[in-house]
Amino acid sequence: MTRSRWKPVQPSNMQHAIRLCLDYALHKHNRSVARVAELVGTTEWSVYKWMSEGSIPSVRIRPFEFACDATYITLYIANSAQKLVIDIPSGKAGSQDELLDLQNHLNNAVSLLTRFYRDEADTAQVLHGITQAMQQLAGHRENVRKHDAPELALFGGVEE
């Protein structure tokens, strides 16, 4: 999957969240389950057990997500607690493409709401569309808030 196909994926349960992390690690970093387990400091079979039971020790969540370079477990936990999670932007100015993307997400959310109130749209699809729009809008809110004092890109590499 391309970046644009990974970003909107929402885990539906803990097993799905663990599987998404492992799939992302394999696709983006070519890390097998065995390699992820090694980076976490556990055995491959422990990771398979976590996935089969849909349960992971809380002290292992961040190391596991760090090894996979994906935060689907944290996202699932927050969403199941009815919390909205956004990636904190670096405080850089938004491009015209980002603003058009925001406009598309907002229009899609309003369209889905209209269809929902006419009993023409699925609840999960509407919730997903609204969440995506809220996340995009919150990201731009954070960019505006940080406009006067942008963060330093200490570990971000060279910007073009």
Buried (B, 14 or more C-beta within 10 A) or exposed (E): EEEEEBEEBBBEEBBBBBBBBBBBBBBBBEBEBEBBBBBBEBEBEBBBEBBEEBEBEEEBBEBBBEBBEBBBBBBBBEBEEEEEBBEEBBBBEBEEEBEEBBEEBBEBBEEBBEBBEEEEBEEEEBBBBBBBBBBBBBBBEBBEEBEEEEEEEEEEEEEE
